[in-house]
């Protein structure tokens, strides 16, 4: 089996899903008006009900930011406690992202960006024009946007905000920026992998993929993974035997990951899968086998201890034949010889 094969460690069914995100040792899922936190074994840590349907989730070091209805809310990752009463804007928000060093940036549906501090207190609002999505931060000051016209724009958020397009090409879809790298799909359907900087590209390479319509993506330890419109999971760069792997790996409309060895996928209908890389799956099996072995040894020790205590009671009660039988079963040859001597003397 290829070392790139991922395995589903577990799956579960929730109500209709609108967003997923990983939280290090677990995940969070937006299901209707609920946010549900799961651990790495699929156990529910907490559920939090909100007034409206939740449609975006993003996490920073200790909190999860979410969009629901026309509002923005922050919950504590550990227990789901609200950090504040929420913020709202006319027409509602569209996308959100944590800011390096603390804070949040959120785009609304009428061409504004809203900057918040780490506690969700508003700092200022920028009129940037409409954009399709927030792409990611190059650093705390430089933010990439996928503009409504398809071009990638870089905003420099300082005292006097500056804006420029990093090139003139139109893109129909982009991923989030992850460790300085992103995926893009051109209007002709070709998929590209790029490393942007504020004035252009350090690298921009076409990926050999045909007939792919990406709707979501995540970067892992072995490359990028795309969720396409047919529900398949495709790796970039492609696997050697992509057709076989694609048939095995089907996820859904949503995908998230920890950037290394865990991915979470979900369908809109609520089927959630927790994926682990081959190495992590092997480590999990080894841990389970060790725990099983330790439990068997513990049970065996308990059984032997009880048998020994029964042998001692049989010896104290003078039932030497029973004591000999039990000592023999325990492999205690010295005790067997001692019992035989007592028996021969008629003690």
N, C-alpha and C positions, 0 to 999 in steps of 0.2 A: 504494500500500500504506500502511496506517495506520502512524503513527510508533510506535504501541504494540506492533506485532508483534515478538515475540521469535523467535529462530531457534536451532535446535539446531546448535551448532558441531561437536560430535562426540558419539558414543555408544559404549558398550562393554558387554560382557556379563561379569558376574562370577557367582559362586555366590550363593546366597540372601542377600538383604540385610535387615538389621534396623535400620540407622540410617545417616544421612548428615549431614555438616556441612561448611561451607566454612571454609577457612583463609586467606583473603585472596587468595593467588595460586594456590590449588589447592583440593583437597577431601580429605576422609577418609570412608571407607566401612567399616561393620562388616559383614563377610561371614563368617557362621559364627563360628568362634573366631579369626578374623583381623581385624586392623585394617590397611587398605591406604590409603596416602597417594599421591595423584595430583597432578601438576602441571596447569597450565591447558591443556595440550595432550593430556592423557590418558595421559601416561607415568607409570609407577609409580616413585615415589621410594623407598619402602620398604614392607615388610610385617612385621607383628609378630604372632606366634602367641601365643595365650593358652590357658589350660587349659579354659575354658568358653566357651559362646556369648556374644558381645558384643551387648548390646541397647540401649545408650544411649551417645551421644557428645556431648560439649560441649567447646568450646575457650575458653581465655583468651588472653592475649597471646603466650604462648610454649609452652603445654602443652595437651594434650588429656586431659580426664577421661573415664573410661569405666566402665560397669557391666557385669560379666560374672559369671555364677553368683551367688554371694552376696557378691561383693566389689566394691571400688572401687579403680581403678588410675589412675595418671597417667603419661603418656608425653610425651617431648619432641617437639614438632611437627617439628623440623628433621630428626631421624633415628630417632624411635621408641624412643629409649632410656628404659627405665623409671626414674621418679624415686624410687620406693620399692617395697617388696615387696608392697604392696597392703593394704587394710583390708577386713574382713568383718563382717557382723552376722547374727544369727539370722533366718532367713526371707528375707534378701536385701534389697537396696535397690530403690527404685522409680524415682526421678527424681533428676537432679542439675543444678546450675547454678553457674557461676562467680560469685563475689561481687565487687562493685565495690571496687577497691582491693586485691584479692588474696584468695585463699581460695576455698572451695567450700561449698555447702550441698547436702545430700542428704536426701531423704525415704526412709524404709524402708516396709515393708509392714504395720507394726503400729502406726502412729500416732506415729512419732518423726521429728524433724529432727536431722541430725548436721551440726555445723559443723567444718570442717577449715581449716587454714592453707594457704598457697600450696604448701607442700611435701607436703600430704596428711597432716599430723599432726593428730590429733583435738584439738579445743578443748573442745567440750561437746555434750551431747545434750539436746533439748527434747522434752517430751511435749505434742504439739499435737493429737492425735487424727488419724484417718485423713483423707487428702486425695487428690484425683484427680490433681493435678499442681502443680508449682511454676510460677507465672505469671510472676514477674519482680520485679526490685528497683526501687522508687521512688528509693531512695538506699541507702547502705550499711547503714542501720539498719532500713528499712521493706521488708518482703518480702510480696508478694501470693501467696496460695494459693487454688486452687480446691478448696473444701471438699467432703467426701464428700456432703453434703446438697445440693450445687449452688450454694451461696452463695460469694461472693468475700470472703476474709478478709485483713486486713492485720495482720501481726505486726511489732511494734517490738522489735528485738533489742538491748536495752540491759541494764544490770545487773539490772533488774527487768523481765522481758519482759511486754509488754502485747499484747493481741489484741482486735480488733473487726471486725465485718462492715461492709463499706462500704455495703451495702444489703441488703434482705430478699429480693431476687429470686433465683429458682433458674435456673441456667444448665446446659444439658446438655453444652456444650463451650466451651472457651476456647482462644485462641491464647496464645503467649508475649507478654509485654509487649515492645514494640519502640519505642524513642525516645518513651516515654511513652504509647503507644497500643496498643490490643489489640482483637481481634475476639471476639465472644461469640455463641453460639446459644442462644436461649431454648427452653424446653420445647415451645413451639408451633411450632418450626422456623424462626422468624424470626432473621435474622442482624443483629447490632448492632455498631457501632464506637464504642469508648469511650476516654476519657482519664481514668483514675482518679487519685485522690489518697487519702491515708490515711483520710479521713472520708467519701468519696463519689465523685462524678464531676464533673470540669470540663465534660465533654461526653459524651453518650450518645445516639447517633442510629441509627435503624433503617435498614438497607440494603435497597433494593428488589431482593430476590432470592427466587425461588420454587423449591421442590423441591430445595434444596441440602443435602447431608449432608456437611459438612466433616470431614476426618480429620487434616489438617495444613495449615500455612500458613507464609508467609514474607513479610516486607515488603521491597519493592524501591524503586527511585527513582521509579517511576510508580504506586505504590500497593501494596495487599496482593494476594497471590495465594493462592488456596485450592486445595488438592488435595481433590477430593470422592471419595465412595465409589465412583463410576464411573470413576475415574482421570482425570477432566478437570481442567484448570487454569483457574480462573475468577478474573478480576480484580475487586477491590473498591477504588474504585467500579467498577461494570460498564462494559465497553466499549460504544460505540455499537452495534456489530454483534456482540453477545456470542455469538450462535449460530454465526456463521462462525468466530470466533476459537476458541471452545471445541472445534469439530471439528478444528481444526488443532493445538491444544495439548493433548496428552495426556501425563501424566507418570507417575503411579503413586501408591503409598501414602506415599512419603516426599518431602519437599521441604526445601531449605535455600537460602541465598543470602548474598551479601556486603552486602545492604542497598542496593545501587545498581544494578548492571547485569549481574549474574551470578546465575543460579539453577541448582541441581542437583536433578534428580528421579530417583527410582529406584522400580522395582517390587520386590515381595518376591521375585520369581523372578530378580532380578539385572540387569535392563536399566537401565543408568545413562545419563542424558542430561545434557549440559552445555549450558545455555541462555545466550544472550547477547542483550542488548537490541539494537534495530535500529541504534542509534548505535555500539555497541561492535562489532557484526558488520561494519558499514561500515568502521570503523577497522581491524579485522582484515584485511578484504579489501584495503584500501589498503596496509597494511603488506606483505601477501603480494605484491601487484602491484609494489610498489617493490623488494622483494627479487628478484623475477623479472627486473625491468628491469635492476637492478644486476648480476645474474648474467649476463644476456645481454650487457651491456656489457663485463663482465670477460672473458667467453669471446670476444667479438669482438676485444677488445684483444689477447688471447693469440694469436688466429688471425692478426691483422695483424702482430704482432711476429714470429711464426714465418715469415710470408710475406716480411717485410722481410729477415730473416736469410737466407732462401733466395735472395733476389734478390742480396744482397751476396756470397754464396758463388758464385752463377752469374757475377757480374761478376768476381770474383777468379779464377775458373777460365777466363775468356775466353768463356763461353757467353753472348754479348751478346743474342742473340734471346730467350733465356729470361729474362735480367735485364730486358729491355725489357718483356716480357709481364707480369712480376710487378710492376714499377714502375707500369705502366699500371693494373693491377688495384688497386693501392694509391692511385692518383690522384696520384702523385708526378711531376708534369709536368717539373719541372726535371731530375730524374734520367733521365727518358725522353729529353729533348733531349740531355743529356750522353752517354747511351749511343748515340744516333743519330749524334752527332758522332764518337765513337770508331769507330763502325762505318763511317762514310763515309771516315774517314782510314785505315781498315784497321788500327787499333791492335789 
